[in-house]
Amino acid sequence: MKLKKMSTASVKASWKAVPGATGYQLWRAKAAKGKYVLTKTTGKLTVTDLKLARKATHFYKVRAYRLVGGVRVFGEWSPVAKIKL
């Protein structure tokens, strides 16, 4: 996953497609091993995360999923990526 600072309070996250994936979930935390919260569920390969705490470090991870019989089946987590605003 790649992170790019878009402003003092926003980050653009992007990642590579996973073959067979229906969509992706982007998660964010205040510490690498902290509590992650779901930021966005999307079918796209990029997400802009807005209204972040300024002058803080943010940690992100993403995972792909596919629908099987109407149920989401999740893949492995990406490595954690961090960015300081």
N, C-alpha and C positions, 0 to 999 in steps of 0.2 A: 504494500500500500504506500502511496505517496501523499504527503500533506503539503499544502501550499498556503502561506499566509495571504489572505485577500485584503484584510484591513486590520486595524488594531483590535477588532472584535469578531473576526470571521475567518474560517478556514475552509479550503476546498480539499476534500479527500477524494482520491481516485484509486482504482485497483483494476487488476486484469480480470477478464471474464473467466468464469469456471464453466467448462463444457457441461451442458445439461441443466444448468441452474435456471430456476424460474425467477429468482430475485436474490436480494442481498439485504443484510441488516448491518447498519453501522452503529457501533457502541462507543461511548466516551466516558472517561473517568478523570479524576483529579490527581491520581497516582497510578503508577504502572500496575500495582497489585491492589488497587483500590476497588471500590464498588463501581461497576460500569452500568450506565443507563442507556437504554435504547434511544438513539438519536433519530434514526430514519430507517424505514423499510422501503426499498425501491427496486425497480427492475433495471435501473441505470447503473453505469459504472463510475459515476461521480455524484457527490453530494456537497453542497455548500452549507456549512454549519454556522449559523448566525447568532448574534447576541451572546458571545462568549465573554468570560471574565478577562479583562485586559491585564497585561503584564503577568500572566499566569501560564503555567505549562499544562497542556492538555494531552491526554493519552487516548489513542483510538485503536480499535480492532474491528474487523469485519468478518462476517461469515456468510456463505452462500446457502441457499436452500432450494429445494425443488418440491413441487406438490405431487404427492403420491396418494391417489384416492381422496383428494381434498384435504390431506394432512401435510403440513410442512415437515420435511425431513432435512435436518441441518447438516452441513459439512463441518470440517475442522475450522477452528479460529485461525485468522491470519496472525502473523507476529504483531506485537504491539508496536505502534508508531507514535512518536511524540513530537510536539511542536510548542515553541514558546512564543507567545504574543507580546 
